Amino acid sequence: MFVAYDVSLELIAELRVVMPANKRRDRNLADQIGRAATSVALNLAEGSCRTAGDRRRMYEIAHGFAAEVRAAIAVGIAWGWIDEPAALLATLDRLMGLLWRLTRSRC
């Protein structure tokens, strides 16, 4: 589809590594991570079929959900439930950079 969408799917694949540890400690947090990451991909897909302002709004929503994933991972790290997943955080940073650019462009 496009790069940000592809990176959102990479993020989901990388989240599969940390999800079991989060789920053992806090099922609600793991569920929240899964729903937020899924929403990133779905909003990107939907936004790619919209025009101008609608497109930007969908990308802004995706950006918000990506920030939610970042916060939930930080919570898991802070609680000591997971070790800092460097590769996952790098993918998340890349995705958030792409989303930032999409929300600032003039569609």
Steps between C-alpha positions, in 0.01 A plus 500: 500500500751761616802521728325607823247218463778246438688624808181474708482131406869459591417649839219251552732211410761627747240548773427127492832452684405715801129426515522169691698657786261794521200269482626289792532811717214718378249366249336841466826670409579230244151536354543878483833463318345261250197717433708818467751341261218355292333840489819657363496267200124528446498880516790518256317272258179698532681833471670397180156482336385840627564848368680804644367587846340160558827330410699718738248435780535122458879535510472714815291226661760240398771721653305516826466123512874460432568731796271278706704194401818683600353592840376146563842355419656758735260388774601137451867597519442718807324214679785269409270267308705529182856596415541802276437367148753706302399379152131547572557851634707585190214383278254699709719812474519457124122459478435804717735704283316392188167579663622839616595581143163378368312717748705807406482465122255689287287218362 
